[in-house]
Amino acid sequence: MTNYLITNGKIVNEGQIFNADILIKDGVIAKIGSSIEVSNDVQVIDAKGSYVIPGMIDDQVHFREPGLTHKGDIESESRAAIAGGITSFIEQPNTVPNAVTQEILEDKYQIASTKSFANYSFMMGGTNDNLEEVLKTNPRNVAGIKLFLGSSTGNMLVDNQDVLEKIFSSTSMLIAVHAEDEGTIQRNLAEYKAQYGDDIPVKYHPIIRSEEACYISSSKAIELAKKTGARLHVFHVSTAKETELFRNDIPLKDKKITAEVCVHHLWFTDKDYDKKGNFIKWNPAVKTEQDKEGLWKALNDGRIDVIATDHAPHTLEEKSKAYTSAPSGGPLVQHALVSLFEAHKQGRLSIETIVEKTAHNPAILFQVEKRGFIKEGYHADIAIVDTEQSWEVNKENILYKCGWSPFEGEQFSSKITHTFVNGFLAYENGQVKEEHKGQRLLFVR
């Protein structure tokens, strides 16, 4: 295995930016210091002027394998992820068949072990009738339990209150929820279908999947977590109102209830539906400018702990259908980090905060073993970011299997130049090394 010395870079770690070299040896960060001397067989990477950051741990992706591989697969989407500086991902259970038994769950790990460019974990799915299987989940090598409290892609809705309470009170594992109130959504949808049929203008998506639907569901989940003592993580918070439900007066490691925001809810607003249409149709919906501002505020003040992508590719053909037939979701892993560096240049957040919310906090929150930080002895999962390289997202440089991006036509002024996965230089200056070096994530629990 090739060993590397990264020199002259600006290392970003634990709230500090400093100049130092990093020696990568046998897949781990062996030494951090100034003027590290190495033998001739160590490959030197000059990161002058660039930021050297821990690779992003994306805690919510949908890589579509098995069963939906016309949209994307573990190989294609993890390839795009490392090109975007994401070195680890946590994938969701709404593949086909749904990952709701231990056997189906392990099948996904087997696929990833031969196909993934990035490190991986797969969540166990909860349903109205699989409590026994859920409780067999091993906290050491599975990220957590995923519950859909509102129906979304995959029809895994858990709407039995007794079952929910049993899951919440029976496991010490992290429970991640998609929180939208199904009754509210269905009532709103019926109203707009009566008016427009299936061809509802997509601008009504955030009114159908409304602030109220999100708040009702999130607040109920939090209430249940407080009642049972469960460890709850609320995925893709999308409204300013929901941010009031979370606290920032205790350290992350002591929080029992945590929150995630996704890149698209920080970037787009309902004003973008006219131009982007179904290509920014997500569940939960992209909402108002006021909501976006509220999410940024909560992210910076510590009420929101993690930034993720909710990467969920669909084909162009699928996304071009009428509103009620066009699936929700879009591909984001290749462009998430650069969009955050763009937001930094707009004064939205510091580079230290980008690293905290995309690497440190996911590692702390999920108790990931020896990843998410640039520390001696940790796995060498590292991205190098040149903040002075302008480029445009277009069909020629998109790596997603679906072949499109909601960021198409966007000019970014930062670029991921190198990505290391377990000390392997997996991506360099636009080229992916076609070797699958991803490992199964382990958790200190």
Secondary structure as UniProt FT lines:
FT   STRAND          4..13
FT   TURN            14..15
FT   STRAND          16..25
FT   TURN            26..27
FT   STRAND          28..33
FT   TURN            40..41
FT   STRAND          43..46
FT   TURN            48..49
FT   STRAND          51..54
FT   STRAND          56..61
FT   TURN            65..67
FT   TURN            69..71
FT   HELIX           74..83
FT   TURN            84..85
FT   STRAND          86..91
FT   HELIX           102..115
FT   STRAND          119..122
FT   STRAND          124..125
FT   TURN            128..129
FT   HELIX           131..134
FT   TURN            135..136
FT   TURN            139..141
FT   STRAND          145..148
FT   TURN            153..154
FT   HELIX           161..170
FT   STRAND          174..178
FT   HELIX           182..196
FT   TURN            197..198
FT   HELIX           202..204
FT   HELIX           205..208
FT   HELIX           211..228
FT   STRAND          231..234
FT   HELIX           240..243
FT   TURN            244..245
FT   HELIX           252..254
FT   STRAND          257..262
FT   HELIX           263..267
FT   HELIX           270..272
FT   HELIX           273..276
FT   HELIX           277..280
FT   HELIX           289..301
FT   STRAND          306..308
FT   HELIX           316..319
FT   TURN            323..325
FT   TURN            333..335
FT   HELIX           336..345
FT   TURN            346..347
FT   HELIX           351..355
FT   HELIX           356..360
FT   HELIX           361..366
FT   TURN            369..370
FT   TURN            376..377
FT   STRAND          382..386
FT   TURN            387..388
FT   STRAND          391..392
FT   TURN            395..397
FT   TURN            401..402
FT   TURN            406..409
FT   STRAND          411..412
FT   STRAND          415..421
FT   TURN            422..423
FT   STRAND          424..428
FT   TURN            429..430
FT   STRAND          431..432
//
